[in-house]
Amino acid sequence: MLKLDREKAISLAALLALVLAAITVPALSLKARSDAAQDLADTQDMLARLEAAHQRSGPKPKAHEEMGAAPDTAFLNAPTSGLASAQFEAYLSRLALAQQASLASSGAQQANHADAPENVRIQATLDIRYGALQTLLYQLETGTPYVFVDSLTLQPPTSSQHQSSDSTMKVTLNLRALWHQTQP
């Protein structure tokens, strides 16, 4: 039998390791390339399906919808700014009533020189609980018509009243809404 000395055994082991590496490296490279090609094919297939679904989705939107125009319900629609102010006050009154708030006073404000002509402003004073105020403000700023709270003044309950999260406070709001003039 053939007897291997130490140097021949190390040389043979190095040769086997080199042959194994020469076989493994190209196999791993081919596997990575195959995986990348499969991912690309899947992505292209998904893109083709999405494009087909987009084309089937129906007619193109109108030009004003493409530009992101606000819906008609986003504006107060009235022939005059006075009537728009009255609609605005009625809207605020309905929201306050839904929150069990008492609308102490409200009135239209004169537009200042920096305002656009389509702005309507009111000032309102309410007696309202803190939790209800949060809900009211959320409904005002996220609902339609579009309303913007320009300023908010809180007057906490007097020291003689029981101060808790459920106590009523006086709130003064300066509000602005957008108005579209309609024909009478």
C-alpha positions as CSV (number, residue, x, y, z in Angstrom):
1,M,0.0,0.0,0.0
2,L,1.0,3.5,-0.6
3,K,2.2,5.3,2.4
4,L,1.7,9.1,2.6
5,D,4.1,11.2,4.6
6,R,3.0,14.4,6.2
7,E,3.9,16.7,3.3
8,K,2.0,14.6,0.8
9,A,-1.1,14.4,3.0
10,I,-1.1,18.2,3.4
11,S,-0.6,18.7,-0.3
12,L,-3.5,16.3,-1.1
13,A,-5.8,18.0,1.4
14,A,-5.0,21.4,-0.1
15,L,-5.7,20.1,-3.6
16,L,-9.1,18.7,-2.5
17,A,-10.0,22.0,-0.8
18,L,-9.0,23.8,-4.0
19,V,-11.1,21.5,-6.2
20,L,-14.1,21.8,-3.8
21,A,-13.8,25.6,-3.8
22,A,-13.6,25.6,-7.6
23,I,-16.8,23.7,-7.8
24,T,-18.7,25.5,-5.0
25,V,-18.0,29.1,-6.0
26,P,-19.5,28.9,-9.5
27,A,-22.5,26.9,-8.2
28,L,-23.3,29.6,-5.6
29,S,-22.8,32.3,-8.2
30,L,-25.3,30.6,-10.5
31,K,-27.8,30.1,-7.7
32,A,-27.6,33.9,-6.8
33,R,-28.1,34.8,-10.5
34,S,-31.1,32.5,-10.8
35,D,-32.7,34.0,-7.6
36,A,-32.2,37.5,-8.9
37,A,-33.7,36.6,-12.3
38,Q,-36.7,35.1,-10.6
39,D,-37.2,38.2,-8.4
40,L,-37.0,40.4,-11.5
41,A,-39.6,38.2,-13.3
42,D,-41.9,38.4,-10.3
43,T,-41.6,42.2,-10.1
44,Q,-42.2,42.6,-13.8
45,D,-45.3,40.4,-13.6
46,M,-46.6,42.4,-10.7
47,L,-46.0,45.7,-12.5
48,A,-47.8,44.4,-15.6
49,R,-50.8,43.4,-13.5
50,L,-50.9,46.8,-11.8
51,E,-50.7,48.6,-15.1
52,A,-53.5,46.5,-16.5
53,A,-55.7,47.1,-13.4
54,H,-55.1,50.8,-13.6
55,Q,-56.1,50.9,-17.3
56,R,-59.3,48.9,-16.5
57,S,-60.2,51.2,-13.6
58,G,-62.3,53.4,-15.8
59,P,-62.3,56.8,-17.4
60,K,-59.7,59.4,-16.6
61,P,-60.6,61.8,-13.9
62,K,-61.7,65.3,-14.8
63,A,-59.1,68.1,-15.1
64,H,-60.1,69.8,-11.8
65,E,-60.0,66.4,-10.0
66,E,-56.5,65.8,-11.2
67,M,-55.3,69.1,-9.7
68,G,-56.7,68.1,-6.3
69,A,-59.6,70.6,-6.3
70,A,-61.7,70.7,-3.1
71,P,-65.2,69.3,-3.3
72,D,-68.1,71.7,-3.4
73,T,-69.1,70.8,0.1
74,A,-65.8,72.2,1.4
75,F,-67.1,75.7,0.9
76,L,-70.0,77.8,2.3
77,N,-72.3,78.4,-0.7
78,A,-74.3,81.6,-0.5
79,P,-75.1,84.6,-2.7
80,T,-73.6,87.1,-0.3
81,S,-71.0,87.1,2.4
82,G,-73.7,88.0,5.0
83,L,-75.6,84.8,4.2
84,A,-72.4,82.8,4.2
85,S,-71.7,84.2,7.7
86,A,-75.2,83.2,8.8
87,Q,-74.6,79.6,7.4
88,F,-71.3,79.5,9.2
89,E,-72.9,80.5,12.5
90,A,-75.6,77.9,12.1
91,Y,-73.0,75.3,11.4
92,L,-71.1,76.2,14.5
93,S,-74.3,76.2,16.5
94,R,-75.2,72.6,15.4
95,L,-71.7,71.4,16.2
96,A,-71.8,73.1,19.7
97,L,-75.3,71.6,20.4
98,A,-74.0,68.1,19.5
99,Q,-71.3,68.6,22.2
100,Q,-73.8,69.8,24.8
101,A,-72.0,73.2,24.7
102,S,-73.8,76.5,25.2
103,L,-73.2,79.1,22.5
104,A,-73.1,82.3,24.5
105,S,-72.6,84.6,21.5
106,S,-71.4,84.6,17.9
107,G,-71.1,87.3,15.3
108,A,-69.5,88.0,11.9
109,Q,-66.2,89.8,11.9
110,Q,-65.0,92.3,9.3
111,A,-62.4,90.8,6.9
112,N,-59.0,92.3,7.4
113,H,-56.9,93.7,4.5
114,A,-54.8,90.5,4.3
115,D,-57.9,88.3,3.8
116,A,-58.9,86.9,0.4
117,P,-62.4,88.0,-0.6
118,E,-63.7,84.4,-0.2
119,N,-63.0,84.2,3.5
120,V,-65.8,84.5,6.0
121,R,-64.9,85.2,9.7
122,I,-66.9,84.8,12.9
123,Q,-66.1,85.1,16.6
124,A,-67.9,82.8,19.0
125,T,-68.0,82.4,22.7
126,L,-69.0,79.1,24.2
127,D,-69.4,77.5,27.6
128,I,-68.0,74.0,27.1
129,R,-66.3,71.1,28.9
130,Y,-62.7,70.3,28.0
131,G,-63.3,66.9,26.4
132,A,-66.2,68.3,24.3
133,L,-63.9,71.2,23.3
134,Q,-61.4,68.7,21.9
135,T,-64.1,67.0,19.9
136,L,-65.6,70.3,18.7
137,L,-62.2,71.5,17.4
138,Y,-61.5,68.2,15.7
139,Q,-64.9,68.3,13.9
140,L,-64.4,72.0,12.9
141,E,-61.0,71.4,11.4
142,T,-61.6,68.0,9.7
143,G,-65.1,68.4,8.6
144,T,-66.7,70.2,5.7
145,P,-67.1,73.1,5.1
146,Y,-63.4,73.8,5.6
147,V,-63.0,75.8,8.9
148,F,-59.8,77.2,10.3
149,V,-59.3,78.1,13.9
150,D,-57.4,81.4,13.8
151,S,-57.3,81.9,17.6
152,L,-58.6,80.2,20.8
153,T,-58.9,81.8,24.2
154,L,-59.7,79.7,27.2
155,Q,-61.0,81.1,30.5
156,P,-60.7,78.4,33.1
157,P,-63.5,78.0,35.7
158,T,-63.4,80.4,38.6
159,S,-62.0,79.3,41.9
160,S,-65.5,79.0,43.4
161,Q,-66.5,76.4,40.8
162,H,-65.3,72.8,41.2
163,Q,-62.2,72.5,39.0
164,S,-62.1,69.1,37.2
165,S,-61.8,67.8,33.7
166,D,-65.6,67.8,33.6
167,S,-66.0,71.5,34.6
168,T,-67.3,74.0,32.1
169,M,-65.0,76.8,30.9
170,K,-65.5,79.8,28.7
171,V,-63.9,79.6,25.2
172,T,-63.6,82.3,22.6
173,L,-62.9,81.2,19.1
174,N,-62.0,83.2,16.0
175,L,-62.9,81.1,13.0
176,R,-62.5,81.5,9.3
177,A,-64.2,79.5,6.5
178,L,-64.0,79.5,2.8
179,W,-67.0,80.9,0.8
180,H,-68.1,80.4,-2.8
181,Q,-70.5,82.9,-4.2
182,T,-73.6,81.3,-5.8
183,Q,-76.1,82.9,-8.0
184,P,-79.5,83.7,-6.3
